[in-house]
Amino acid sequence: MEILRSISDLAKLRVPVVLAAGTFDGLHLGHQGLIQRAVEEADRIGGNAVVMTFDRHPSSLIRPEQAPKLLTRNSTKLALLEQMGVPVVLFLKFNEILAAMPAEEFITSLASSAKILSMICVGSQWSFGRGGKGNIPLLKTFGEKFGFSVAEIGPVEAGGRPISSTRIREAIATGDFQEAVECLGRNYRLCGVVVTGAGLGAKIGFPTANLDVTGMQLPPDGVYAVRLCERARNFTGVANIGIRPTINSSTVKRTVEVHIFDISENLVGKELSIEFIQYLRGEQRFPDLAALTSQISKDCEKAKQVVLR
């Protein structure tokens, strides 16, 4: 899969371009349908399907106080697009310059950079340009000017309701992983990079991998039986999400840490993805480390029964 980093890089493509545009956080079934429409059209005309997306959610720059939690890290998004067979991704840095670009200038730059811009595929609610002033009617007007067509893709439904990234975030926030699966078309996985922790887990016999999940949508606090993946390697374990009240009685920062079964290597710097198999119990405060250690041992035994059955 080829990754382009600027709009001007579209000039490298020698065949007609069919562009699928969107933030695509989560790459749910609705996103997949939109991208598939672009791939099919590119195949029909002998062109290149190009997925245009951003390195951050636009709201994180424009309205940071309202920015949603993310479903996918950039690395996850790119890996999923490659699995879908997308040949080219236009992966734009969403910065102040791009945010301030008028809608007319944004579309003009796309049409001018591509040797032939044949079609733009977008969701029915897509907006673009400074202040989100660009909309589908404006896009179609520019299509007539520059000679590209516009494919407006309506919502895909699951369970009688439209699929959206917001709906999936709400499902994960309440621990409804089944609804997330129905919308994503795959099991939900939380991804993060392993960072150095305090090392207390190792001292009590249960070393943990502490994940940096900054900005990600988390499930409810508690202890879970999990499956994990690091590149092509698969593991099982038990995860804790919460504030670790026995250890940090004064903190309110939520953390994610995983005790991985049958592994002893240092994973700091590696990216792990976590699939939540079963909720085991809520997070609780114990009177001392001995009580905490005893409960972790019970959690591990129960988790092993869950993931191995």
N, C-alpha and C positions, 0 to 999 in steps of 0.2 A: 504494500500500500504506500503510495506516494503522499507525503505531507507538504503542502504549500503553506508558507507563513505570511504572505502578503497578497493583497488583491492583484497587484501587478504580476505576480507569479502565474496568474492564469494564462498569460501570454505564452508560457512554455508548452501549453497543450495545443497540439496541431489539429485536433478534430473538434467538431461541435461539442459544446459543453451543455449538460443538463444539470442544473444546480438545485440541490435540496438544501433549503436554508432553515436554520432554527437553532435554539439553544441546546435542545436534545438532552436535557438532564434526565438521566435514567434510561434513555433509549427504550421506552416502553412500546407496546404494540402499536400505538398510534404513530409514534415516530418511525417505527419499522415500516409501517405501511406507506408513509410519505416517502421514505428513502427508497423503498422498493419500486414505487412509481417512477422515481427518477432513473433508477437502474434499468427498468424495463424500457423506458423511452430512449435512453442512451443506446441500449442494445438494438432497438428498432432502427435508429438512424445511423448507427455506426459511430456513435460519439463517446464521450467520457462522462460518466456520472460523477459529480463532485459534491461532497457534503460540506457545506459551509457552516462552521460553528465557532464558538469562542472559548478562550482559555479560562473564563470566569463567567458567572451569571451576571448579566448586565446590571441587575438590581444591586449587586454588591458594590458597584461604583456609583450608580445614579441615586439609589435610595438605600444606603447601607443598613439603616435601621429597620427596613422592611425586607431585606434580602432573605430569601428562603434558605433553609438548610439543604445541602446537596445530597443527591442520590448516588452520584458517580463522581469519582475523581477523574482528572484528565486522562491519566494512564488507563483507567478502566474504560472510559468512553472510547478512546482510540482502539483499544484491544477489541471491544465489541464491534466497532465499525469494521475492523479488519476481518473478524469472524463472519460478518454479514457479506463479505466479498466486495466491499466498497473499494474502488480502485484509487480514488484520490480524495483527500480531505484538505479543505482550505481552512486551516486552524488559525484564526485571527486573535491577536492580542487585543482584548477589549480595554482600551485606555481612554484617557481624556480626549485625545484627538478623534478617535473613532466615535466616542459618545457625542461629541459636538458636531459631527459631520451632518449637514442637512440631508434629508431623505433623498432629494433629487440628486445631490452629488454622490451619495452612496451608490445608487443604482447606476448612475452614469459611469462611475468608475468600474463597476462590474462589467457593464456592457462594453466599455471601451477597452478593457484589459483582455477579455476573452476574444480570440480571433473570431469565433462565432458563438454567441450565446443563444442557444436554441430554445431553452425553456427554464423557468424557475418554478420549483415545486415548494409550496409553503402551506402551513396550517391555516385554517380559516380565521384565526385570531392573531396572526403574525403582524407585528408592527416593527418599524425600522426607522433609522435616522434620528436626528436630534429631537429629544422629547417624545420619541415614539410617534412622530407626526405622520410617518409613512404608513399606508394601509393598502389593502388589496386593490381598491379602485385606482389609487395612484400608481401602484405597480403595473396594473394592466394598461394604464395610459402610457407609461414609459415603455411597456412591451410593444405597443403599436408604433412608438417612435423609433425604437432600436431593433425591432424585428424579432423579438422573442415572445413566446406564448407563456401564459401563467396557468399552472395547475393548482387549483385551490382544493386542498384535501380536507374533507370533513372529519369530524371526530369518530374514532373507533370506540365501540361500547363493550363493556364487560359487566355482566349482571344487570343489564338494563340501564346502565349509567355511563356517560362518557368517561373515557380514560384520560387522566391528566397527571402530570407530575405532582400537582398539589394533592390529588386524591391518594396517590401512593405514599407521599410523605405522611399524610394523616393516618393511613393504615399502619405504617411502620411505627409511628409515634405511639399508637395504641397497642402494638404487638400483634396486629392482624396480618400475619405473614401470608396467609392464604389469599387474602384479597390482593396483596402486593404481587404474588405470583400470577394471579389471574390477569393483572394489568401489565406486568412486565413480560409475560410469556416465558419466564425462567425463574429460578429461585433467587430471592433477594440476597445479596451479599454486601456486607459492610467492609470497606477497604481502608487500610491505614498503614502507615510506615512505623515499624517497630523503633521505639526510642528507649534510651537508657532510663531505668527506673531506680528506686531507692534500694532494691535488692532484698527487701524484707521477705518476699515470697521464697526466695532460695534459702534464707536462714531458717524458715519454718518447714522446709521440705517440699515446698510447692512453688518452684520458680515460675515466674510469669513473663510473658511478652507484653509490654505496655505499648499501646498503639496511639499514634498521633492521628486523631480523627477530627481535627479542627474544621469546623464548618459543615460537618456531615450530619445527616439526619440519623438520630439514634433511636433504637427501640426503648421501651420502658426500662427503668432501673431494675436490676435483679441478676440472678444467676441462671445461665443457660447451658445446655448441652449443645456443642457446636461441631461443625466440620470446618476445616481450614485449608487454604491453598496458598502455596508460595511457589510461583512459577508453575511447574508441572508436578510439584510434589503436594500430596494430600495428607492431612493429619486429622486427628480428632482431639477434642479437649473440652474444657469447661471455661466459660467466660463470665466475667463480672462487669456489669455496667453500673456506675453510681459514684458516690462520693467517698466510699470506704470509711464509714463512720467509726469503726473500731480503731483505725489507724490515724485518720485525720478528722478529729472531732470538730474542728473549726472551719473546715473548707466546704465550699459549695460547688467546686469545680467537678464536673462529671468526668470520669475517666473510663477507659475500656482496657481491661487486662485479661489475658488468656493464659491458662495453664495448659500446655500442650502435652498430651500423653506420649511417652516413649520417644522423647527427643531431648538432647542435652546441649546442642550447639547454640552459639550466640547468634541471634537473628537480628540484632540491631542494624538498622539501615535497610532491611528487607521489607518489601511490601507484602502484607498478608491480607487475604480476604476471608471473611467469616460468614458462614451460613448458619443461621440459628435453627436448630432442630427442635428443641423443646425448652420451654420455660420451666425451671426447676423450683425456684423459690424467690421471694423478695429479698432485697438487701436488708441486712439488719446489723445492729450494733451488739457486739459480744462483750462480756465483762473483762475478758483478758485474751491474750494471744493463744493460750492453750485451748480455750473454748472455740476460738476462730479456727485453729488448726484441726480440731476434731470435726467441725462442721464441714470444712473444705474436703476432708477425707471422705465424708459421707456424700458430698456433692459429686466428687470424682467417681465414686462407685456407681452412683445413680446415672451419671452422664455416660459412663461406659456401657451400662445396660441399654441405654436409649440409643446410642449411636451404633452399637454393634448388633442390635437385634434385626 
